[in-house]
Amino acid sequence: MNIAELKLKFFRQIDGLDKDKLEEAYGVLLNYINSKDDLDEWSNLTAEQQKGIIDSIEQLENNQGISHNEVIKKYKNKYNA
């Protein structure tokens, strides 16, 4: 398969996606394209920072996260903003 055929096949698959899947695919593609930059940034973090990020991702995957709205509400009440 040459490059033009591959691009056409890729486009056709993307064109058939619903909105949610399209947004997800877009995010995955951007992450892939930017992965080299991400790896460079990751290696510049301390071990403690890396562990904190990994722990946070695991919490989110286990539905232990706190929604943005809950956090905003908490701090608005705390600081009377």
C-alpha positions as CSV (number, residue, x, y, z in Angstrom):
1,M,0.0,0.0,0.0
2,N,1.5,3.3,-1.0
3,I,1.2,6.6,1.0
4,A,-1.8,7.9,-1.0
5,E,-3.7,4.7,-0.5
6,L,-2.9,4.6,3.1
7,K,-4.1,8.3,3.6
8,L,-7.3,7.6,1.7
9,K,-8.0,4.5,3.8
10,F,-7.3,6.4,7.0
11,F,-9.6,9.3,5.8
12,R,-12.4,6.9,5.0
13,Q,-12.2,5.3,8.4
14,I,-12.2,8.7,10.2
15,D,-15.0,10.0,8.0
16,G,-17.3,7.2,9.3
17,L,-16.8,7.9,13.0
18,D,-19.5,9.4,15.2
19,K,-18.7,12.7,17.0
20,D,-17.4,11.1,20.3
21,K,-15.2,8.5,18.5
22,L,-13.9,11.3,16.2
23,E,-12.9,13.4,19.2
24,E,-11.3,10.5,20.8
25,A,-9.4,9.6,17.7
26,Y,-8.2,13.2,17.3
27,G,-6.9,13.1,20.8
28,V,-5.1,9.8,20.3
29,L,-3.6,11.1,17.0
30,L,-2.4,14.3,18.7
31,N,-0.9,12.4,21.5
32,Y,0.9,10.1,19.0
33,I,2.2,13.1,17.0
34,N,3.4,14.9,20.1
35,S,4.7,11.9,21.9
36,K,8.4,12.7,21.4
37,D,7.9,16.1,23.0
38,D,5.9,14.5,25.8
39,L,8.7,12.0,26.4
40,D,11.2,14.8,26.6
41,E,9.1,16.7,29.1
42,W,8.5,13.5,31.1
43,S,12.2,12.8,31.5
44,N,12.7,16.3,32.8
45,L,10.3,15.7,35.7
46,T,11.5,14.5,39.1
47,A,10.7,10.9,40.2
48,E,8.3,12.4,42.7
49,Q,6.5,14.4,40.1
50,Q,6.3,11.3,37.8
51,K,4.9,9.2,40.6
52,G,2.3,11.8,41.4
53,I,1.1,11.9,37.8
54,I,1.0,8.1,37.6
55,D,-0.9,7.9,40.9
56,S,-3.4,10.5,39.7
57,I,-4.0,8.6,36.5
58,E,-4.6,5.4,38.4
59,Q,-7.1,7.2,40.7
60,L,-9.0,8.5,37.7
61,E,-9.1,5.1,36.1
62,N,-10.5,3.7,39.4
63,N,-13.2,6.4,39.4
64,Q,-11.7,8.0,42.5
65,G,-11.3,11.5,40.9
66,I,-13.0,14.7,41.8
67,S,-14.9,16.5,39.1
68,H,-13.9,20.0,38.1
69,N,-17.2,21.4,39.2
70,E,-16.8,19.9,42.7
71,V,-13.3,21.4,43.1
72,I,-14.5,24.9,41.9
73,K,-17.5,24.8,44.3
74,K,-15.2,23.8,47.2
75,Y,-12.8,26.6,46.7
76,K,-15.4,29.2,45.9
77,N,-17.1,28.4,49.2
78,K,-13.7,28.4,51.0
79,Y,-12.6,31.7,49.7
80,N,-16.1,33.3,49.2
81,A,-15.3,34.1,45.6
